[in-house]
Amino acid sequence: MKTLNLDVLIIGAGPIGIACALECKKQNWNYRVIEKGALTNSLFNYPLNMTFFSTSEKLEIDAIPFISHNPKPTRNEALEYYRRVTTSNQLNINLYEKVLVLNKVETGFNVITEKAEYTAKKIIIATGFYDIPNLLNVPGENLPKVMHYYKEAHPFTLQNIAVVGASNSSVDAALEIYRKGGNVTLIVRGDKIGERVKYWVRPDILNRVEEGSIKALFNTEIQEITANDIKLKTPNGLKVLPNDFVIALTGYQPNFKFLAKAGITFSEDQKHVPNYNPETMESNIEGLYLAGVICGGMETHKWFIENSRIHAKIIANHIKTKF
């Protein structure tokens, strides 16, 4: 296996990984981005009709204009934008190449992937948090009818659907499926629809629940999933609902195992925030930097594209002092 020697290896080709690559190119560093999936893999796996909460200018990287048809861009517009940024700048990105080993060595880092081996003086991890769903941990969760990602509504027409959660993703899915002829029940662990739901969507879901078009069960949790129904723990005791599909949009978390294997340590509370210096983005491992939403640990609503895109410049400025 041929070894490629680099100044900087970036893991993750999402918007922040792309921003880091742009900074490396400006400095004429020998860099490479490694991505285990498609370009901007998390965005690619978003629902087909998703509209961002942020405006297009807040999703821009490196002051490259992002022009959208409406103030709030869609998933497809975002994919087109980041794709064009990547191709027009001829960024060095390897897709569909999973990192298997990341070790700290005397000269920097040794990285082994499914396809190659690399040495790098510096590492930037910008892998996001969308790959590992928060599980319900109930019997029947492994049934084929249970899914933790939602793409589009058409497969759920004329079906009994349980959507778990009350965040933006859950509400969007519930509304879309209802409008495509699905019989939707929202299963909400709390006592109301989430406060972070997009302000132009919130009245819609509240009205649909109030009129009964979408049923909502609050202070309720799934206890068991079977082939034909779900068993619920409600304030009024056990409730059984006929069910064809469960869409459990209960959030996601970073790949903590990968970070821990690299030697990164975490806060000791439930937030499980990786340790890094916010002034440099360098982790507790010298020469290994963290960028993007991964910096929030379990606080996945702390960092977004719009407020973490600056991480790329912070990291590049610090690396410059080391080269």
N, C-alpha and C positions, 0 to 999 in steps of 0.2 A: 504494500500500500504506500503510495507516494505521499510524502509529507509536504504541506504547503506552509511556508513561514510567513507570518503576518505581523503587522504592528498592532492591529485591533481586529478582534473577532466579535461580531454582534450576533447574539442569539435572539431570533424573533424578527419577522419582517412585517410587523404591523406598522401603523402610522409613526409610532415613536422610534421603532427600529429603523424605518426609512429616514426619519429626521436625523438619527445618529449617523447613518451612512452618508447623508449629505454633508454633515460636518466633517467627517473623515475625508471625504473627497476634497473639500476646500483646503485641507491641510496637506494634501498629497500623501496621505498615509496609505500604506498597503493594508487594505481592509477587506473583509468579506462578511456578508450577512448569511446566516444559516437559518432556514425556516423548515419546520417539519411538515407543513401543509402548503396551501396555496398562498399567494401574496395576500397580505392583510387577511389572514385565515379566519380570524374572529369575525370581522365585518362580513366576509363571504358567507358565514354561517348564520348571520342575522336573518330574521324573517324577510321574505322577499319584498314586502310592501312597507318596510319600516321607515319611519321618518325620524330624523335625529331631533333631540331636544335643542342642541346647539345650532347656532346659525353657521353658514358656510365659512365666514371669515374666521370663526373661532376654531375651525377644523384645519385651517391652513397650516402648512409647515414651511419654514424658511422663507416666509413672505411670498410664496408662490400663490398667485390668486386662485381661489376656488369659486368658480361661477356656477350657481345653481338656478333652476327655474323659479324657485320660491325661496323665501328667507330660510326656511328649514329644509336642508337637503335630504334626499332619500338615500337608502342603501346603495342603489345602483349608481347614483351620482358620486357618492363617496368612493366606490370601487373604481369608477372611471378616473376620478381625480388622482388617487394614490397610484393607480396604474400608470397614468401619464407622467406623473412626477418621477416614477421609477425608470420608465423607458426613455424619457427625454433627457434624463441626466445620466443614463447608462450606468446605473448603480450595479455594483458587484453583489448579486444576490443569488444564492443557491436555494431552490425550492425543493420540497419533498425530500429533505435530508434531515433525519432526526439525530440529535446529539445523544450519544450513548454514555460517554465518559468525559468529565471535565476535572482535571487535576492541576493543582498548583505545583509548579516545579521551580528549580533555581532560576531559570532564565525567563520565567513568566508562567505560561499555562500550556498544558497539553490537552488537546480536545480530539476525541475520536467520535466520528459519526458513522452512520450506516454506509457511507460511500467513500470517506477519506479520513486522513489524519492531519491535524493542524497544530502548529505551535504559534502562540500569540503573546505579545508583550502585555496586552491589556484585553480584558473581556468586558463586554456590556451585555447584560441580560435584560431583555425587553419583551418578555414572553406573555405578558397580560395575565388573564385569569379565567378565560372563557372555556377552557378545555375540560375542567373537572367540576361536574355539578354537585351541589349540596344534596345529598340523598335524603329521602324520607325515612329510610331505615325501618320499613314495615314489611310484613310478609306479603309476597306477591309483587314486590317492586321490580323483580327481574322478568316479569311477564312481558311478552312482545307488545302488548297494548299500552305499556307505560313508556313515556318518553320525557326527556329533560330538555329537549330543544324543540322549537316550533318554527316551521318554515312557511306554511301557507294553510288556508282554511279548507280548500276543496275536498281533501280526503275525509273530512269530518261531517259532511253534509248528511242529514237524516240519522245522525248518531247521537248517543248520549255521552256527553263529554264532561269530564271533571277537570277544571283548570285550577291548579293549586297555586295560591299566592295572590297578592294584591298590589304588585308593583307594576311598572310600565309594561313589562313584557307580558305579564299575566293579563292585564286589562286589555292590551292590544289584541292578544290572542282570543280572549273571550268575545270581544266586540266583532272581530272578523268572522269567527266561527258562527256566531249568532246570525250575522248578516248573510252567511252562506248556507243557512238552513240547518245548523246544528242545534241540538238541545243542550244548552250550556248551564253548568252549575259551577260557581266560584266557591272554592274551599279556602277560607281565610282563617289563619291561626289567630290573628288579632281581632279587634272589635270594629274595624272600619277599613275602607279602601286606603291604600298607602298615600301619605302626604306628598310623596315625590312624583306621583302620577302627573304627566304633562298637563299643563293648565287648560289646554284646549280639548283634551280628552276626558278629563275628570267629570265635567257636567254630563257628558254622554253616558259614561258607565253608571253614574249615580241615577240618572233618569231611567236607564234600562233596568236597573235593579228595582227601583221604586215601582215601575209599572209591571214588573214581573216577567219581562221578556228574557232577562237573565236572572237566574236564581242565585242568591248569595247566602252562604252559611258562614256566619262569623263565630269567632271563638270555637272553631271546629278544626279537628285534625283527622286525617285518615288513619285508621287502625289496621286495616287489612284490605288487600286488593285481590279479588278473585276474577275468574274468566268472565263472569257476567255481572258482577256488582262490586261496590265498594262499601266497606263498613266504616262508619264515621263515629268519632267521639264528639258529641255536641253538648251544650249546656243542659239540654233536656234528655240526655242519655244516649244510648246507641241508636243510630239511624242507618238504614241500609238503602242504597240507591242503585237502581239498574245502571250499568255503565258499560260502554264499549271501548272508551279510551281515557287514559289519565295523562294530562299534560302538566307535569310538575315543574313549574318555572320558579324554583325556590332559591335561585341564585347559584353562584359559581365561586370557585376559589383558585388561587395560584397553585402551581405545582410545588408544594412545599418540600416534597421528597427530593426533587431535583436540586432545589436550592440548598437543602441540608447536606446532600451528598457533596456539593461543591464547597462545603464548610461554612456556609452562611448561618449565623445565629439569629434568634428571634426574640421579640419581647415575650415576657413570661405570662402575659395576660391572655385573654381569649381573642384579642385582636391579632395576635401572632404576626406582628409587623416585623419584617426583616430589618436587621440593624444596618444602618448606613448613615453617612454624614450628609445632612441636607445641603450643606454648602458646597459639596463636591460630588455627591451621589455615589461616593466610594463606599463599598460595604465594609464589614469587619475583615474581609480578605483584601490585602493590599493589591491594587491593580484590577480588582473586580468591581464593576459598577452596576448599579440597578437603575432602570429607567422606566417611566410609565406607571400604569396602574398596579403593577406588581409591588410597588413600594408601599401600598396600603395594607398588605396582608389580607386579613378577613374584612377589612374596611373597604370593600370594593366600590363604595360610593364616594370615596375621598378623592381619588384621582381620575381624571378624564383626559381625553386627547387635548382639550382646550387648556387645561392647567398643568399638564405634564410635558407638553411639547418643548418647554424651556429646558427640560432635563438634558436634551442633546447638547445644547450650547454650554451648559454648566459642566458636563462631563468633558467635552472637547477642551474647554479652557483649562481644566485641571490636568488633563493628559498632556497638554502642551508644556506644562511646567516640568513634566517628567521626561520628555523626549529631548 
